[in-house]
Amino acid sequence: MKPVKWGIVGTGNIANQFAQGLQQVEHAQIAAVASRSLDSANAFAEKFSIPKRYGRYEDMAQDAELEIIYISTPHPQHFENVMLFLEAGYAVVCEKPLGVNAAQAEKMVAKAREKNVFLLEGMWTRFFPAFKQALEWVRSGRIGELKMIHADFGYDGNSYRKQWRFQHDMAGGALLDVGIYPLALAFAMFGTNPIKVSGAAFIENGVDEYNSFTLEYDGGRIAVLSDGIGVKLDNRAFIGGSKGSVLLGEGWWHPSKAEFAPSGDSEVGISPDRDVFEQPYPSSGFQYEARAVQQYFLEGRKEAPEMPLDETLIIARTMDLLRKEWSLVYKEDNE
């Protein structure tokens, strides 16, 4: 089988992690890298033995040998980058969030469908075997009637306040950076149709440094979710039901372990029905997402069932709704 040729846009930390994961995928070749700085592209290319390097994204978009493009630039650049490569006819994987707002996401999804090419918002969590096991326990009814989710994702980035995540003109803030993860978790477990969404945020210099929000569903289901770039949180995910619960431990957005506990279980006298799924993984973990994308591309699919494009749009609209409640407006909202 001939190699599938990937191009990577951006050379930051996430691009490095993705490249490491891609090296674990059979028949995948990183054929090119692009950066706004040719020096940066050259350094990245040397590190990962990439034959082609570009100092302009537009030049990579003319490389007819490439097949799948991975975009890892800061999210204010996603719209322009994604539209460039979709217009050129490539399959595209773009880091989350797909766009700064729903309007951008809608245009990108429409363009992918118009060009009949693959597009994925890179919600890598959905592709980890441990997450898939947790989801199967929930969807199969093993934990019974769903009741509550509690999930956090927050880190203390105060030592890096000059970076783009703390800049209003770069659409910085916790919700778009990390809050999207617990939101996507709730949608995976409870569905995309909450009957009420509400929340509160601490905003400093036009950026939500931390926030908490609640999704209420019919049947009494509630998801309580928190995130932050200015405060370290518990960083665990709990999904509770009438017959048991599922726990994804610290770092749950890239899990190697999922735990099921029946109702009434405790650390004292652990039930024999307790179940632990554990699958440690080499490298960064991005290989699960990359491997699935490559397979779907070869099969001619246009989106990934783990993260459908319509769900990406609902997530974007929900984040818009929360930002509206918080009066948090970016320049992209007025374009």
N, C-alpha and C positions, 0 to 999 in steps of 0.2 A: 504494500500500500504506500502510495506516495505521501510525503508529509503535508500536513495542512499548515499553510503559512499565515502566521499571526503578525500583526503590527501593533506596537505599544505606543500610545500617545501619552507623554508625560514621563518624568524620570524621578519622581519623588519616592517617599517611603512605601506607599501602597503599590506603585508600579514595581518596585523592587520585590515586594512580597508576592505579587502576582507572577512575575517572571520566575521566581523560585518555585512556585506551585506549578507553573506551566512546564517546567523541566521534568515534572513527574508524570506528565501526560504522554502516553504513547502516540507516536505519529504527529506530535505537535512540534512545530519549528518556529522559534521567534526569528522572523526573517528581516524585521526592520524596527527601528525605534525613531520617534520624532520628538523634538523638544524645541522650544523657542530659542534655546541656546545650543549651537552645534557642539560646543565643548562639552556640555552636559550630555548630549546624545552620544558623543564619542566615548565618554567615560562609561556610560551605561552599556554601550555596545561592547566595549572591551571586557567589562565584568561578566557579561552573559554570552560572549562569543556570537554577537549578532552581526551579520554581514553588511547590512545597510543601515545608515543613520542619516537623519534629515534634520536640518535646522529650521524648517518651516513645515507646518502641518499640511499646507496646500501642496507641497512637493510630494509628501507621502501619499496624498489622496490621488495622485496620478500614477502610482506604482501598480501596474496591472497584475503583478504576480501575487499580491497580497489577497487574502480571503476573509479573514476575521480581524477586526480592529478592536483593541481594548483601550478605553479612555479612562485615564486616572487623574486628570487635571482637577483643580479646585472647582467646586460645583457651579460658581458663576460662569465658568467657561464651558460647561457641558453643552448648553444649547448650540452655541456656534460650532463646537467641535463635532458633536453628533450629527448635526444637519449637514456639515461638510462631507462626512464619510457616508452618510445615508444617500445623499444626492449622487455620490460617486458609485453607489451600488454595492457597497460592502456590507457584510454582516457586522453588527456593532454590539459590543458589550460596554456599557457605561457605568462607572461607579455610582452608587447612590449618593444623594437623590438624583434622579434622572434630570430634573430641572429645578430651578429655584422656586417655581410655582406651577400650578396646574396648567396654566395657559401654555407655558413652554413645553411641558410634558405632552399635552394634547397635540401640539404641532409636531413634535418628534415622532409620536406614535402614528399620526396621520401620514407623515412622510415615509416611515418604514412600510406602512401598508400600501401606500401609493407605489413605492418602488418594489414592493413584494420581496423585501429582504428581512433577515432575522434582526431582532432588536431585543435586548435584555437590560433591565435595570439590575445592576450587579448586587443583589441582595444575597451575598454568599452564604449566609446562615442557613437558608432553605436547602442547601445542597449537602450539608454535613450528615453522615449516616446517623449520628446520635440525635440530631434534630429530627430527622425523618422517623426514627424510632419513637421519639416522644410524640410526634404528630400522629403516628399510627396508634399508639396507646389511647390517645384522646379520641380520634375519629372512630376507632373500633368499639368505643363504649367501655373500655376497660376501667376507666375512672368514674364511670357512671354519668349521671346528669351533671353537665358542666355548671360551675358556680362562680369561680373567681380566678382571675390572673393577677399576680403582682410581679412586676418586672422593672428592673432599673438598669440604666447604663450611664454612668457618670464618672468623669475623671477630673482631677485637679490640674488644669492647664495654666494656672496663674503664673508659672515661671516662663510662659511663652505668650504673654499677652500681646506681643507685637506681631504675632503670626496672623494670617488671614482669618482664622476662625473667630477672632475677637474684633474683627473690623466690620462695621456696618456696611460700608460700600462694597464689601466682598460677600454680602449675604451671610455673614457669620452668625454664630449662635448655636445653641445646643440642639434645638429641635431638628434642624436640617442635617446637622452633623451626626448626632447619635440618637436623637429621639425617634427617628424613623425606624430604628431597630425594635424597640418594644412595641411600637405601633404595628409594624409588620408581624410581630409575634402574635399580638392579639387578633389580627385579621386572619392569620393562619389557623389559630385554634378556635376562635369564636365566630369567624365570618366577617364579611366586609359591610355589614348592615346594622351598625349600632343605631339605637333610637335616640341617643343623646350623647353629645360630646362636649365636655367642659374642662377647663383647666386654669392654672395660674402660673405666672412666670415672673422671675426676677430679671429685669432688663436694666442693663448698665451700658451707657454709650451706644444705645441703639442695637444692642445684642442681648438675646436671652441667654444669660449665663447658666441658669438652671430653671427647670420647670417641672410641673407635675400635671397630669391630665387623666381624666376618667372617661371610659367608654361604657355606656349602659346599653344592655341588650334586652330583648324580650326574654321572658322566663326567669328574670332576676339575675341574669349573668352580668358580672361587673369586671372590668379590667382597670386596675389602678397602676399607672405607668409613670415613671420619673426618669429624668435624664439631666445631664449637666456637663459643661466644659469647665466650670469654675468650682466644682465640688466633687470629691470622690464619693460614690454611692456604694450600695451593697453589691450591685452587679450580679444578681442572681435572678432566676425566673422560676416562679411557682405557679402551677396550674392545678387548681383544686376542683374536685368533683364529689358526687355523693357516695362513691364507692372507693375513692382513692385519690392520689395526687401524683403529679409528675414534677420533679425538680431538675432544673438545669443549673449547675453550680456557677461559681464566679467565672466570668468570661463566656457566658452562655451563648453569645452571638457567634462563637466559633467552637462549639462544644466537642469534647471527646467522650463525654459520658452523660447518660440520662438515667434517672432513677425513678422507679415506680414504687409507691408505698400504698398499701390498702388502708382504708379508713380504720382508725383505731390503732394503727401501728405506732410504735414509739421506739426510741433508742433502747428502752428497757424491754426485753423480750421481743426481739424483732420477729415479725411474722415470716413464715416460710414462703408466703406469697409475694414477699418483697422481691423486686427484680431490678437488676442493674445491667444496663447495656453500656459497654465501654469499648471504644475503638480509637486508641491513640493513632495519630497520623504523623507522617514525616513532613518535613518542610513547613510551609506556611499555612496549608489547608486550602489555599485557593485552587488546588488541583481538582477538587470535587466539582466546583462550578465550571472550571475550564473544560474538564473532561465531558461534562454534560452538554455544554455549549457546542463543543466540537462534534459530538455525536448528533445533536439535533441539526446542526448545519449540514452534516453529511447526509442526513435523512431528508433534507429539504424542508424542515420545519421553519416556521417564521417567528416562533416564540417558545419559551420554556414553560412547561406546565407547572413547575415549581414556583414561578413568579410571572403569572400572566400579565400582559400589558394592560388589560382592563383593571387589574388590581393595582398596578402601578399608578394609574390615573386616580383611583379612589383614594389611595394613600396621599397623593399630592393634593387632592381637594380637601382632605381632612386636615392636613398641615396648614393649608390656606385658611381653613375655618378657625383653627386655633390661633394663628397669627392675627387674624382679624379681631378675635376676642381680646387679644393682648395689645392691639393697636401697633403691631410690629410690621412695618412696611419697608420693603426694599425697592430700590430704583427699578428693578425688573418688573415690579407690580404695576408700574405706570407706563410700560412700553406697549 
